[in-house]
Structures are given as structure tokens and as C-alpha cells.
Amino acid sequence: QSVLTQPPSVSAAPGQRVTISCSGSSSNIGSYYASWYQQLPGTAPKLLIYDNNKRPSGIPDRFSGSKSGTSVTLGITGLQTGDEADYYCGTWDSTLSSWVFGGGTKLTVL
Amino acid sequence: QVQLQESGPRLVKPSETLSLTCAVSGYSITSYYWGWIRLPPGQGLEWIGCIHHSGSTYYNPSLKSRVTISVDTPKNQFSLKVNSGTAADTAVYYCARVLLISGDMYLDYWGHGIPVTVSS
């Protein structure tokens, strides 16, 4: 059971917008930057968002991140079938003195 | 271009030690932290730990008693050892570059991953 809570699954139609939430506490998201990772089927995870809302070079602006209090949210607009993947949030936790991942959210593009 | 490549035995017997190495190319291992993450079948990503070339380490508390991460600066690689392997250690193991600065941490480059099975 992760200290970061994500919905197990979300779904939306092509072209639509979807959001994925990641809820934590004052010892993790509330105090540190969070990042998001995309894991396409059969591939390694890829950094999608860092420092809550920054995109690495090469990540399209369809992907966005935001933070409010002890939660962060990943937004994806203009959904494509190629976006079907598992998405994970992650951050440092001061109580555990360790990095933690959320449980992961499986995105289905219907 | 930073590249990471995991290597090691893909089959480990129960109670034996799981040993993996991550070779880094395109960047010196003397900067940044370098970490290990695993993905057990049907589960989510699990953080194992990371190391700086100075020897500073951070481990997942749930694995700390069985895990050792070390760095080989001349070879520009780092390694993972998990003692007393059990079926629960069966997973795809990834190595990654870790940016770790006060208040800020993320994993920006990842290896392709190596599947490891613990079974007799």
C-alpha cells in the first residue's frame, strides 16, 4: 500500500481530456516536488513531468502537471491511442526517508 | 545522450543473492545519484534505492536489510545486490539516473530493464 494514492484506472475517448490524481500528505507531496512517469506496455518508464509542472524536452504540451496542497494532478489533452499506458506519480517522503511511487493508474483510450 | 544498460543473471535460486550491474554511457557517474527500481508482475513500480559516487545512499526501508548498492567509478557503472532472494523479488529491474537536490528529486533517464526470476 503506497503512501501516494492514485486511481487504479481511468478512461476516455480519443481527442478528449483526462486527469489523473495523486494524493499524498505533508511529509511527501506537501513538502517536496513531485514527478510523473509514463510506462507504455513492454517498455521502461519515461519521465513525463518533473517539479510538479515542468516538461522535459521532447514531451508534448498535451501533457501538463499541477499541484494543490498535498495532491498533484496529471492532465492529458487530445488523447491518442498511443497514450494508453500506466502512469505513476513519485516524490520524496521525509517520514520514510525514501522515494515513493504511487500505485499507478492504467489509462485506457476507448 | 545518457544511456543505461542493466546486466546480470536472469534466474536466481531462492535464498541466493540477486546481483545486477548498470553500465552508464554518455555521462560521468561522478555526477548525480544513480538508482534501482523494480516492477513485480502485476504490481506497480517499487523504489529500491540510490547511490552517489561519494558513497551516500538512500534505501527503501522495507528492503534496506537485504539490499546493497555500490558504485564503480573507473568502470562508470553501479550495482545492486539483493540477499536471501525469494519469489517476491521476481520483477523487471530498472536502473535510472536520479536528480537529487534539496527538496527536488526525479528520475530522468532509465535503462530498458532486465527481468529477473527467483525460482528453483
Chai-1 contact restraints between the chains, C-beta under 6 A:
chainA,res_idxA,chainB,res_idxB,connection_type,confidence,min_distance_angstrom,max_distance_angstrom,comment,restraint_id
A,Y32,B,G103,contact,1.0,0.0,6.0,A-B,restraint_1
A,Y33,B,D104,contact,1.0,0.0,6.0,A-B,restraint_2
A,S35,B,Y106,contact,1.0,0.0,6.0,A-B,restraint_3
A,A44,B,Y94,contact,1.0,0.0,6.0,A-B,restraint_4
A,A44,B,W110,contact,1.0,0.0,6.0,A-B,restraint_5
A,A44,B,H112,contact,1.0,0.0,6.0,A-B,restraint_6
A,A44,B,G113,contact,1.0,0.0,6.0,A-B,restraint_7
A,P45,B,W110,contact,1.0,0.0,6.0,A-B,restraint_8
A,L47,B,D108,contact,1.0,0.0,6.0,A-B,restraint_9
A,Y50,B,Y106,contact,1.0,0.0,6.0,A-B,restraint_10
A,Y88,B,L45,contact,1.0,0.0,6.0,A-B,restraint_11
A,W92,B,M105,contact,1.0,0.0,6.0,A-B,restraint_12
A,L96,B,P61,contact,1.0,0.0,6.0,A-B,restraint_13
A,S98,B,N60,contact,1.0,0.0,6.0,A-B,restraint_14
A,S98,B,P61,contact,1.0,0.0,6.0,A-B,restraint_15
A,W99,B,W47,contact,1.0,0.0,6.0,A-B,restraint_16
A,F101,B,L45,contact,1.0,0.0,6.0,A-B,restraint_17
A,G103,B,G44,contact,1.0,0.0,6.0,A-B,restraint_18
A,G104,B,G44,contact,1.0,0.0,6.0,A-B,restraint_19
